């Protein structure tokens, strides 16, 4: 039987999914992933009561869990079929990783802050997620050992497209990365083609900086 806390979060979760639909998210697989993954288990206890607001929340170490709409938009843009191998840069809370684990076959995720990676690992264990491989390190270099990837998502802002990430895509694979300054960016989609790559600027976004060799300096 559902506990009162689970019931309380269940109602809030359904309201968040309705809000995402009202804000234009149509992909039913993405909406189902939001229904399946309990966001309150991916945020610190102090902000758990706000877990189903469509808002970014602090997760410690100066970082944030992104706004649910941003995660939903990223996932809708990727249009995953369930067969893909996906690389995520910036594990953060692990919530988007968990959504990806429902939408792709295998997920690889890199986080530079070890304490956040450990918290995320605990949340993966608590939610029974098994198709995720994690690493602590500079994700602007990608994770070449397991390349190529069908899709790469960067959850932090970069001054330019990190070359290693494009090189680690399959032909036809796509990279989503916020490009711009430390405060404001444009979400860019890069598709690897047999001839090289195609870039498309999508929409204005705001992310914390990608700190690393192919990102910003610390
Ligand atoms: N999708 C995540 C979530 O909602 O929890 C995003 C978290 S936050 C917006 C971005 C994350 O990128 C932070 O945890 C930050 O530490 C991480 N990050 C920044 N630079 C990085 C790098 N070079 N390699 C790996 N992770 C990085």
Boltz pocket constraint, residues with backbone or C-beta under 6 A from the ligand:
constraints:
  - pocket:
      binder: B
      contacts: [[A, 63], [A, 64], [A, 65], [A, 66], [A, 89], [A, 90], [A, 91], [A, 92], [A, 93], [A, 94], [A, 95], [A, 96], [A, 97], [A, 110], [A, 111], [A, 112], [A, 113], [A, 116], [A, 137], [A, 138], [A, 139], [A, 140], [A, 155], [A, 156], [A, 207], [A, 208], [A, 209], [A, 210], [A, 211], [A, 212], [A, 213], [A, 215]]
      max_distance: 6.0
